[in-house]
Each structure stands twice: as structure tokens, then as C-alpha cells.
Amino acid sequence: MITTISIEHALPRVFVSEKIPASDVWQTSLTLKRAERYLIEAASGGGKSSLCAYIFGARTDYEGRILFNQTDVAGFSIEKWQEIRRRHIAYLPQELSLFPELTAWENIQLKNRLTSHVPDSRIEEWMEMIGIAARRDYPCGRMSIGQQQRVAIIRSICQPFDFILLDEPVSHLDEENNRIAARMISEEANRQGAAIVSTSVGNPLLLADPIRLSL
């Protein structure tokens, strides 16, 4: 179990020679705790996607340290990262990373079959709740961006996790679907005792009383 993620004096290397605005995350000490709710807000280009990729281990082009339970992730093996991504950290990237030729259902099941975490009946309930049940067997490449975001949101919670990273997850959703998405994600995070870390440039995931951080 990952109970804390500590970000110690970290900074994207591309920013090293620049003067950056005051930040709650960069060039300081910050610890994210399991079961909390965090909203990280910044202007475009502030490093939100980079931060998520660093925590997920998808990128390493930063100064400073990132620690899970006080252990520096820089020493983790590929096998260790695979286990973390399967069991401890869920991630919804801004670019969604859906397979356009596969249907909504097939994209979701790619994740769920790896983890065997969620029964099909619950996935069907989530699709109904967020208004994409009618697009169950529709290729994702022919869906709107908002519909694709809803598919990706469901896919992201089809696994065990201690932390879920959501990079601008509702940028193309209206307020009603934003609230539905926030409720679905929050209920699953509560069920697992997990933390939610969501980023935004202006249309935030409507979490209840999140800890707000700025980049």
C-alpha cells in the first residue's frame, strides 16, 4: 500500500533556467496523503501533465525527488513500476490514450481484464449513469471528445488504487456530467480508501472540499 507521495524540491528540467511563479508543488516539500482529495490548478504550460507523468513513472526529466512511503522512486525497477501501476496508482492522462478502433466497452475491458477488479454489471451501471450506455459498442475514434473522456474516466477506476491521478479529466464535460463523474470517482476512491489528485486549467472536477494547490 502507498500511503504517502512526497514531492521534494522537484522541478521539470525545462524550467530550471527560468524564473517560475510561486508554487505549492515545485521547488518545495509537499506530501500527498492517501484518502485525501487534491485539486491542482495552473495555467496551461505550468507542468500539470508533467507532474502526473513523474508520479506515474512515465517521465523522469525532473530535478529533485519523488518518494512513495519515503522511498525514492528513482531506484524502482520496471517490474516494480508495473506492479505499482496495476495495484496502487491509477492514471487518466490528458490525451486519454484510448484505442480509436476499439469500442467503448473494449477500451474499458482492456484495463479491467488486467486487474479483474470490477464486475461487468458495475461497468454497465457507470456507463448508464454518465450517459454513454448507448455508445457501448461504438468505436471510440468516432465518439466526441466529451464521450471519450467519459469512457476514459470509467476505465481509470477499473483497478485497485491508493492514488488516482486525473489530468484535466472533465475539460470537455458540462456541469451535470462533471458532477456525475466526480461522484463516481469519489465513491470508488472512498471504497478503496484512496486519494484523488486532479488537475485543471479552469474546469475542475467538482470534488467536495478538495485541498487546493497551485502550480
BALOBA-1460 file (C-alpha; in Angstrom, 3 decimals):
// residues 215
<rec num="1" residu="m" x="0.000" y="0.000" z="0.000"/>
<rec num="2" residu="i" x="1.183" y="3.516" z="-0.827"/>
<rec num="3" residu="t" x="0.103" y="5.876" z="1.937"/>
<rec num="4" residu="t" x="2.161" y="8.959" z="1.034"/>
<rec num="5" residu="i" x="3.650" y="10.519" z="-2.081"/>
<rec num="6" residu="s" x="6.268" y="13.149" z="-1.257"/>
<rec num="7" residu="i" x="7.490" y="15.685" z="-3.810"/>
<rec num="8" residu="e" x="10.804" y="17.107" z="-2.598"/>
<rec num="9" residu="h" x="12.141" y="20.250" z="-4.293"/>
<rec num="10" residu="a" x="11.091" y="18.903" z="-7.672"/>
<rec num="11" residu="l" x="11.084" y="20.925" z="-10.877"/>
<rec num="12" residu="p" x="10.813" y="19.965" z="-14.560"/>
<rec num="13" residu="r" x="14.270" y="20.313" z="-16.074"/>
<rec num="14" residu="v" x="12.880" y="22.549" z="-18.803"/>
<rec num="15" residu="f" x="12.068" y="25.104" z="-16.064"/>
<rec num="16" residu="v" x="15.455" y="25.010" z="-14.336"/>
<rec num="17" residu="s" x="16.876" y="28.078" z="-16.098"/>
<rec num="18" residu="e" x="13.605" y="30.031" z="-15.813"/>
<rec num="19" residu="k" x="12.070" y="32.092" z="-13.050"/>
<rec num="20" residu="i" x="8.830" y="30.334" z="-12.175"/>
<rec num="21" residu="p" x="5.862" y="31.761" z="-10.230"/>
<rec num="22" residu="a" x="5.308" y="30.827" z="-6.597"/>
<rec num="23" residu="s" x="4.071" y="27.233" z="-6.452"/>
<rec num="24" residu="d" x="2.643" y="24.862" z="-3.842"/>
<rec num="25" residu="v" x="4.357" y="21.976" z="-5.640"/>
<rec num="26" residu="w" x="7.526" y="22.984" z="-7.495"/>
<rec num="27" residu="q" x="10.717" y="23.720" z="-5.538"/>
<rec num="28" residu="t" x="9.123" y="22.976" z="-2.186"/>
<rec num="29" residu="s" x="8.270" y="19.998" z="0.021"/>
<rec num="30" residu="l" x="4.782" y="18.561" z="-0.420"/>
<rec num="31" residu="t" x="3.308" y="15.294" z="0.797"/>
<rec num="32" residu="l" x="0.118" y="13.877" z="-0.722"/>
<rec num="33" residu="k" x="-1.718" y="11.520" z="1.628"/>
<rec num="34" residu="r" x="-3.911" y="8.522" z="0.951"/>
<rec num="35" residu="a" x="-7.663" y="9.184" z="1.322"/>
<rec num="36" residu="e" x="-7.346" y="12.947" z="0.725"/>
<rec num="37" residu="r" x="-8.738" y="14.954" z="-2.206"/>
<rec num="38" residu="y" x="-6.436" y="17.328" z="-4.113"/>
<rec num="39" residu="l" x="-7.127" y="19.823" z="-6.880"/>
<rec num="40" residu="i" x="-4.012" y="21.147" z="-8.625"/>
<rec num="41" residu="e" x="-4.681" y="24.274" z="-10.657"/>
<rec num="42" residu="a" x="-2.361" y="26.076" z="-13.052"/>
<rec num="43" residu="a" x="-2.217" y="27.964" z="-16.295"/>
<rec num="44" residu="s" x="-1.537" y="25.991" z="-19.461"/>
<rec num="45" residu="g" x="2.145" y="25.075" z="-19.590"/>
<rec num="46" residu="g" x="2.558" y="25.145" z="-15.819"/>
<rec num="47" residu="g" x="3.579" y="21.496" z="-15.616"/>
<rec num="48" residu="k" x="0.376" y="19.703" z="-14.551"/>
<rec num="49" residu="s" x="0.731" y="16.890" z="-17.071"/>
<rec num="50" residu="s" x="4.439" y="16.631" z="-16.295"/>
<rec num="51" residu="l" x="3.739" y="16.242" z="-12.590"/>
<rec num="52" residu="c" x="1.266" y="13.414" z="-13.193"/>
<rec num="53" residu="a" x="3.704" y="11.677" z="-15.557"/>
<rec num="54" residu="y" x="6.514" y="11.982" z="-12.988"/>
<rec num="55" residu="i" x="4.394" y="10.441" z="-10.229"/>
<rec num="56" residu="f" x="3.276" y="7.656" z="-12.573"/>
<rec num="57" residu="g" x="6.866" y="6.968" z="-13.591"/>
<rec num="58" residu="a" x="6.207" y="7.719" z="-17.262"/>
<rec num="59" residu="r" x="8.792" y="10.533" z="-17.302"/>
<rec num="60" residu="t" x="11.950" y="11.255" z="-15.334"/>
<rec num="61" residu="d" x="13.067" y="14.636" z="-16.724"/>
<rec num="62" residu="y" x="12.900" y="16.469" z="-13.386"/>
<rec num="63" residu="e" x="15.196" y="17.731" z="-10.655"/>
<rec num="64" residu="g" x="14.554" y="16.837" z="-7.012"/>
<rec num="65" residu="r" x="12.953" y="13.681" z="-5.664"/>
<rec num="66" residu="i" x="9.614" y="11.875" z="-5.634"/>
<rec num="67" residu="l" x="9.122" y="9.363" z="-2.847"/>
<rec num="68" residu="f" x="6.491" y="6.712" z="-2.202"/>
<rec num="69" residu="n" x="6.309" y="5.914" z="1.524"/>
<rec num="70" residu="q" x="9.649" y="7.738" z="1.883"/>
<rec num="71" residu="t" x="11.360" y="5.586" z="-0.777"/>
<rec num="72" residu="d" x="12.808" y="7.414" z="-3.793"/>
<rec num="73" residu="v" x="11.116" y="6.186" z="-6.968"/>
<rec num="74" residu="a" x="14.321" y="6.777" z="-8.953"/>
<rec num="75" residu="g" x="15.515" y="3.341" z="-7.858"/>
<rec num="76" residu="f" x="12.420" y="1.422" z="-8.905"/>
<rec num="77" residu="s" x="12.756" y="-1.370" z="-11.469"/>
<rec num="78" residu="i" x="10.452" y="-1.817" z="-14.464"/>
<rec num="79" residu="e" x="8.820" y="-4.729" z="-12.637"/>
<rec num="80" residu="k" x="8.209" y="-2.547" z="-9.580"/>
<rec num="81" residu="w" x="6.568" y="0.143" z="-11.704"/>
<rec num="82" residu="q" x="4.379" y="-2.457" z="-13.403"/>
<rec num="83" residu="e" x="3.093" y="-3.630" z="-10.030"/>
<rec num="84" residu="i" x="2.510" y="-0.041" z="-8.860"/>
<rec num="85" residu="r" x="0.513" y="0.800" z="-11.986"/>
<rec num="86" residu="r" x="-1.541" y="-2.363" z="-11.707"/>
<rec num="87" residu="r" x="-2.341" y="-2.189" z="-7.997"/>
<rec num="88" residu="h" x="-1.556" y="1.190" z="-6.465"/>
<rec num="89" residu="i" x="-1.719" y="4.177" z="-8.841"/>
<rec num="90" residu="a" x="-4.409" y="4.749" z="-11.449"/>
<rec num="91" residu="y" x="-3.864" y="7.411" z="-14.116"/>
<rec num="92" residu="l" x="-6.055" y="9.235" z="-16.583"/>
<rec num="93" residu="p" x="-3.758" y="11.240" z="-18.904"/>
<rec num="94" residu="q" x="-4.974" y="14.385" z="-20.605"/>
<rec num="95" residu="e" x="-4.605" y="12.760" z="-24.034"/>
<rec num="96" residu="l" x="-6.827" y="9.853" z="-22.792"/>
<rec num="97" residu="s" x="-4.816" y="7.117" z="-24.600"/>
<rec num="98" residu="l" x="-7.875" y="5.271" z="-25.880"/>
<rec num="99" residu="f" x="-7.640" y="2.908" z="-28.846"/>
<rec num="100" residu="p" x="-9.794" y="4.608" z="-31.527"/>
<rec num="101" residu="e" x="-10.584" y="1.391" z="-33.426"/>
<rec num="102" residu="l" x="-11.903" y="-0.346" z="-30.301"/>
<rec num="103" residu="t" x="-15.360" y="0.220" z="-28.842"/>
<rec num="104" residu="a" x="-16.029" y="1.988" z="-25.561"/>
<rec num="105" residu="w" x="-16.630" y="-1.388" z="-23.909"/>
<rec num="106" residu="e" x="-13.453" y="-2.916" z="-25.344"/>
<rec num="107" residu="n" x="-11.324" y="0.033" z="-24.198"/>
<rec num="108" residu="i" x="-12.664" y="-0.268" z="-20.661"/>
<rec num="109" residu="q" x="-12.222" y="-4.035" z="-20.603"/>
<rec num="110" residu="l" x="-8.565" y="-3.776" z="-21.636"/>
<rec num="111" residu="k" x="-7.923" y="-2.335" z="-18.163"/>
<rec num="112" residu="n" x="-10.458" y="-4.401" z="-16.281"/>
<rec num="113" residu="r" x="-9.211" y="-7.723" z="-17.613"/>
<rec num="114" residu="l" x="-5.718" y="-6.898" z="-16.346"/>
<rec num="115" residu="t" x="-6.976" y="-6.352" z="-12.818"/>
<rec num="116" residu="s" x="-10.250" y="-8.349" z="-12.610"/>
<rec num="117" residu="h" x="-11.343" y="-5.575" z="-10.283"/>
<rec num="118" residu="v" x="-14.852" y="-4.589" z="-11.359"/>
<rec num="119" residu="p" x="-17.797" y="-6.822" z="-12.359"/>
<rec num="120" residu="d" x="-19.286" y="-6.131" z="-15.778"/>
<rec num="121" residu="s" x="-22.565" y="-5.163" z="-14.132"/>
<rec num="122" residu="r" x="-20.906" y="-2.246" z="-12.327"/>
<rec num="123" residu="i" x="-19.275" y="-1.020" z="-15.534"/>
<rec num="124" residu="e" x="-22.684" y="-1.113" z="-17.205"/>
<rec num="125" residu="e" x="-24.130" y="0.912" z="-14.305"/>
<rec num="126" residu="w" x="-21.359" y="3.503" z="-14.640"/>
<rec num="127" residu="m" x="-21.923" y="3.799" z="-18.391"/>
<rec num="128" residu="e" x="-25.638" y="4.340" z="-17.782"/>
<rec num="129" residu="m" x="-25.001" y="6.899" z="-15.045"/>
<rec num="130" residu="i" x="-22.685" y="9.025" z="-17.163"/>
<rec num="131" residu="g" x="-24.735" y="8.791" z="-20.330"/>
<rec num="132" residu="i" x="-22.689" y="6.584" z="-22.650"/>
<rec num="133" residu="a" x="-24.566" y="3.282" z="-22.394"/>
<rec num="134" residu="a" x="-25.906" y="3.822" z="-25.916"/>
<rec num="135" residu="r" x="-22.303" y="4.104" z="-27.126"/>
<rec num="136" residu="r" x="-21.192" y="0.829" z="-25.503"/>
<rec num="137" residu="d" x="-20.326" y="-0.830" z="-28.836"/>
<rec num="138" residu="y" x="-19.335" y="2.336" z="-30.704"/>
<rec num="139" residu="p" x="-15.691" y="2.831" z="-31.827"/>
<rec num="140" residu="c" x="-14.053" y="5.447" z="-29.613"/>
<rec num="141" residu="g" x="-12.484" y="7.144" z="-32.631"/>
<rec num="142" residu="r" x="-15.969" y="8.108" z="-33.828"/>
<rec num="143" residu="m" x="-17.093" y="9.494" z="-30.464"/>
<rec num="144" residu="s" x="-16.973" y="13.130" z="-29.329"/>
<rec num="145" residu="i" x="-14.144" y="14.204" z="-27.023"/>
<rec num="146" residu="g" x="-16.620" y="14.512" z="-24.160"/>
<rec num="147" residu="q" x="-17.822" y="10.959" z="-24.734"/>
<rec num="148" residu="q" x="-14.240" y="9.741" z="-24.934"/>
<rec num="149" residu="q" x="-13.475" y="11.446" z="-21.614"/>
<rec num="150" residu="r" x="-16.367" y="9.572" z="-20.011"/>
<rec num="151" residu="v" x="-15.057" y="6.261" z="-21.360"/>
<rec num="152" residu="a" x="-11.583" y="7.071" z="-20.044"/>
<rec num="153" residu="i" x="-12.957" y="8.041" z="-16.625"/>
<rec num="154" residu="i" x="-14.664" y="4.664" z="-16.262"/>
<rec num="155" residu="r" x="-11.546" y="2.856" z="-17.488"/>
<rec num="156" residu="s" x="-9.401" y="4.696" z="-14.927"/>
<rec num="157" residu="i" x="-11.375" y="3.371" z="-11.940"/>
<rec num="158" residu="c" x="-11.385" y="-0.246" z="-13.136"/>
<rec num="159" residu="q" x="-8.438" y="-1.194" z="-10.944"/>
<rec num="160" residu="p" x="-7.230" y="-1.202" z="-7.346"/>
<rec num="161" residu="f" x="-5.541" y="2.077" z="-6.391"/>
<rec num="162" residu="d" x="-4.214" y="4.026" z="-3.433"/>
<rec num="163" residu="f" x="-3.961" y="7.201" z="-5.528"/>
<rec num="164" residu="i" x="-5.721" y="8.161" z="-8.746"/>
<rec num="165" residu="l" x="-4.157" y="10.844" z="-10.967"/>
<rec num="166" residu="l" x="-6.623" y="12.665" z="-13.230"/>
<rec num="167" residu="d" x="-5.140" y="15.166" z="-15.669"/>
<rec num="168" residu="e" x="-7.882" y="17.606" z="-16.739"/>
<rec num="169" residu="p" x="-10.439" y="14.774" z="-16.677"/>
<rec num="170" residu="v" x="-13.581" y="16.862" z="-17.335"/>
<rec num="171" residu="s" x="-12.311" y="19.612" z="-19.646"/>
<rec num="172" residu="h" x="-14.989" y="18.746" z="-22.242"/>
<rec num="173" residu="l" x="-17.859" y="17.868" z="-19.897"/>
<rec num="174" residu="d" x="-20.779" y="20.049" z="-18.886"/>
<rec num="175" residu="e" x="-21.524" y="20.674" z="-15.209"/>
<rec num="176" residu="e" x="-24.031" y="17.820" z="-14.862"/>
<rec num="177" residu="n" x="-21.670" y="15.200" z="-16.294"/>
<rec num="178" residu="n" x="-18.810" y="16.729" z="-14.287"/>
<rec num="179" residu="r" x="-20.785" y="16.165" z="-11.081"/>
<rec num="180" residu="i" x="-21.664" y="12.621" z="-12.099"/>
<rec num="181" residu="a" x="-18.014" y="11.863" z="-12.894"/>
<rec num="182" residu="a" x="-16.883" y="13.386" z="-9.592"/>
<rec num="183" residu="r" x="-19.408" y="11.265" z="-7.697"/>
<rec num="184" residu="m" x="-18.375" y="8.053" z="-9.462"/>
<rec num="185" residu="i" x="-14.678" y="8.663" z="-8.886"/>
<rec num="186" residu="s" x="-15.208" y="9.756" z="-5.275"/>
<rec num="187" residu="e" x="-17.361" y="6.741" z="-4.442"/>
<rec num="188" residu="e" x="-14.764" y="4.344" z="-5.832"/>
<rec num="189" residu="a" x="-11.933" y="6.203" z="-4.074"/>
<rec num="190" residu="n" x="-13.892" y="6.105" z="-0.801"/>
<rec num="191" residu="r" x="-14.495" y="2.392" z="-1.246"/>
<rec num="192" residu="q" x="-10.764" y="1.823" z="-1.595"/>
<rec num="193" residu="g" x="-9.659" y="4.453" z="0.940"/>
<rec num="194" residu="a" x="-7.731" y="6.138" z="-1.863"/>
<rec num="195" residu="a" x="-6.609" y="9.678" z="-2.680"/>
<rec num="196" residu="i" x="-7.776" y="11.684" z="-5.679"/>
<rec num="197" residu="v" x="-5.308" y="14.041" z="-7.368"/>
<rec num="198" residu="s" x="-6.975" y="16.023" z="-10.156"/>
<rec num="199" residu="t" x="-5.564" y="18.854" z="-12.281"/>
<rec num="200" residu="s" x="-7.341" y="21.716" z="-14.002"/>
<rec num="201" residu="v" x="-6.797" y="24.849" z="-16.082"/>
<rec num="202" residu="g" x="-10.274" y="26.206" z="-15.418"/>
<rec num="203" residu="n" x="-12.903" y="23.438" z="-15.490"/>
<rec num="204" residu="p" x="-12.101" y="21.451" z="-12.336"/>
<rec num="205" residu="l" x="-13.505" y="18.100" z="-11.340"/>
<rec num="206" residu="l" x="-16.255" y="19.036" z="-8.866"/>
<rec num="207" residu="l" x="-14.885" y="17.287" z="-5.793"/>
<rec num="208" residu="a" x="-16.283" y="18.073" z="-2.335"/>
<rec num="209" residu="d" x="-13.904" y="20.312" z="-0.354"/>
<rec num="210" residu="p" x="-10.616" y="19.393" z="-2.058"/>
<rec num="211" residu="i" x="-7.231" y="20.611" z="-0.873"/>
<rec num="212" residu="r" x="-6.357" y="23.231" z="-3.495"/>
<rec num="213" residu="l" x="-2.787" y="23.547" z="-4.742"/>
<rec num="214" residu="s" x="-1.340" y="25.846" z="-7.382"/>
<rec num="215" residu="l" x="1.491" y="25.250" z="-9.814"/>
